[in-house]
Amino acid sequence: ERRNRMGENREIAGGPPSDQPERVYVALGKCFKKNVKNLKWSIRNFPDGTIVILHVHDPQERPAAP
């Protein structure tokens, strides 16, 4: 059982085998404050998990289609 962002308990159904750590994927973008908040939440709620950081790049200008 874990707490979600709203502080509610939720049941964990299934999940990884007990001999392997749980992987938690955290997407990070340009907003530093939001990134720190998301990382802290992930670490606090999955203390035994492996945190996998995904960088999301959204370019400002997209090339014109030919």
RAKA-V644850 format. One record per pair of residues at least 4 apart in sequence whose C-alpha atoms are under 6 Angstrom apart, sorted by sequence separation. I is the first residue (numbers start at 1). J is the second residue. D is the distance in whole Angstrom. If there is no record, write none. Layout:
BEGIN
i = {I | I}
j = {J | J}
d = {D | D}
END
This chain:
BEGIN
i = {3 | 4 | 42 | 43 | 3 | 3 | 2 | 28 | 2 | 1 | 1 | 1 | 23 | 24 | 22 | 23 | 24 | 25 | 26 | 27 | 28 | 29 | 21 | 22 | 24 | 25 | 26 | 27 | 28}
j = {7 | 8 | 46 | 47 | 8 | 9 | 9 | 35 | 10 | 10 | 11 | 12 | 49 | 50 | 49 | 50 | 51 | 52 | 53 | 54 | 55 | 56 | 49 | 50 | 52 | 53 | 54 | 55 | 56}
d = {5 | 6 | 6 | 5 | 5 | 4 | 5 | 6 | 5 | 6 | 5 | 6 | 6 | 6 | 5 | 5 | 5 | 5 | 5 | 5 | 5 | 5 | 5 | 6 | 6 | 6 | 6 | 6 | 6}
END
